[in-house]
Amino acid sequence: MMLMVRVYPNNDLEESWRSLTNNLQKISADHCTPLYISEQEEKDFMTIMFDVKDIDAFADVLVKNIPSAADSEKTRTITLLKPVFFPAPKDRARQLERYQVAIRVTSDEVHNVFNHTIHLDYSSDLFPTYAAYSFGEDDILLSMLSVSREKIRKFVRESIESQKGVLGVDVARINMSKRVAPTEMWKKYRESRYLFKPSDGYEEYDYTEIGAMEGAFVRDV
């Protein structure tokens, strides 16, 4: 299963990021693989995305290893269910920003909103990279690429907030991300969960390379 761990640092967020990236072996095991880490704009936490094969065994990593590896004060765990990934348009815009879109929905409309959202007609300058159910504070999470904040806010207003049952939507820009999973493993992981296979006009694309500490574009982190 995919699982997100939000890490709230004891001290400085940047120091916690460095500590975590220097201690990745502490949070990796046969039963769990960290896929990527990211930070959202104006948030006081960073996120580790995991592939978890044994949730009970992962509990030890969560309570014993992550606090020391990331110098964290507290963590919050979010389970992602039935994730689907999307290949990218070949003619996509050259400069894209990555966003997380969190949707809250009435329980009787969650399936309909999810199904409708993942099958919308997307453009080359705004499209999803993955979507999943996330039952807790939010009901659906999407990772999306957009050419601008204005573009994605217009999309959310017209295509998501207007759907029956939607109670609220939060949009947060990802200002830094780093893939930590092995390249081939991460590629196969996404491909096995594609909503549709890349064909004419689409291709495999590693969206975790989008987003940097000082902006939204590719940078070594």
HELIX and SHEET records of a PDB file:
HELIX    1   1 LEU A   13  THR A   21  1                                   9    
HELIX    2   2 LEU A   24  ILE A   27  5                                   4    
HELIX    3   3 ILE A   55  ASP A   60  1                                   6    
HELIX    4   4 VAL A   61  ASN A   65  3                                   5    
HELIX    5   5 ILE A   66  ALA A   70  1                                   5    
HELIX    6   6 SER A  107  GLU A  109  5                                   3    
HELIX    7   7 VAL A  110  ILE A  118  1                                   9    
HELIX    8   8 ARG A  149  PHE A  155  1                                   7    
HELIX    9   9 VAL A  156  ILE A  160  3                                   5    
HELIX   10  10 THR A  183  GLU A  191  1                                   9    
HELIX   11  11 TYR A  207  GLU A  209  5                                   3    
SHEET    1   A 9 MET A   2  PRO A   9  0                                        
SHEET    2   A 9 MET A  46  VAL A  52 -1                                        
SHEET    3   A 9 CYS A  32  GLN A  40 -1                                        
SHEET    4   A 9 VAL A 166  ARG A 179 -1                                        
SHEET    5   A 9 GLU A  97  VAL A 105 -1                                        
SHEET    6   A 9 ILE A 140  SER A 146 -1                                        
SHEET    7   A 9 LEU A 126  TYR A 133 -1                                        
SHEET    8   A 9 SER A  72  PHE A  85 -1                                        
SHEET    9   A 9 MET A   2  PRO A   9 -1                                        
SHEET    1   B 2 ALA A  88  PRO A  89  0                                        
SHEET    2   B 2 TYR A 202  GLU A 203 -1                                        
END                                                                             
